[in-house]
């Protein structure tokens, strides 16, 4: 890309910050949803209400310090039905030593968590009267449930078909809340559960979702691809990849398929692929626009990606998973060129528009300008 960057501001813009930094929020409730999953509700002070204003599908990054190490974890915002303005996160324990283990075993009301402002572009296409088909795997339900509820209330002509794949019925977190939404929109909301470790006989709900069963579900839901049918997918990479492959084979317009991945808490991030050439000290520079302020850094030979160069002097640069999955470090390349692999949180439209994930990007040209605010 060879575009001219806009003017970069040295002073902070008017109003509260939107993406930079983190804010301490008090835990007001820890509610167990299953044996390994909790819903954590956080109090947002009046002074931070604008900062934490969000829309369905967005997420925050929680920072937790333990034993001298810092854990960053991205969680979708899932507002509780009894207090829509509250900030609620559904957190699953997926392994020892991660924040999920702490949240499900030791976190109590009164504790404080450092939380980043909401971010993310995961959302349903705005298509009045559409049939929105939502496919969730495990805790992938947490962004999809509020997205479904908001669409039903905003668009009286739309309908929602939501499929939730879980191990057992006890793992179907938010089932009671979805049942209440179903009662409110009985003619426009369909909720189906795929139980992968319970015997449900034969049919598309009887086994783990593979290409065959996803295809049969699409047919059973009368969700044939067309201009009035959209799809939103959230869950483990295997499930999302399978569903995308099936939908592509059916001729679905890629613009009508939205998706988001998640990784298990506590997993070690995979390092990026080796750079095609190693930068020499001072050879590459990166400038980033974040909340109207300019951040500049030199890429050193030992910096695997641009994120490391920026974090050296600017710890408020947003990131979480370092695996190209959560999308917290999404930025637009305004000038220069980068190379990046494993950018799972970006789709074809993002790449065509010039976006990259800074946790996976490496420099290809001596000067690079990024815009986190775009």
Secondary structure, DSSP 8 states (H G I E B T S, - for coil): -B-------SS--SS--SSSSEEEEEEEEEEEEETTEEEEEEE--GGGTTTT---TT-EEEEEEEETTEEEEEEEEB---TT-TTSEEEEEE--STTSHHHHHHHT--TT-EEEEE--B--------TT-EEEEEEEGGGHHHHHHHHHHHHHH-TT-EEEEEEEESSGGG-TTHHHHHHHHHHTTTTEEEEEEETTS---SSTTSS---HHHHHHHHHHTT---STTEEEEEEE-HHHHHHHHHHHHHTT--GGGEEEEE---TT---------SS---TTTEEEEEEETTEEEEEEE-TT-SSHHHHHHTT-TTS--S-SSS-S-TTEEEEEES-EEES--TT--HHHHHTTEEETTTEEESSSEEEEETT-
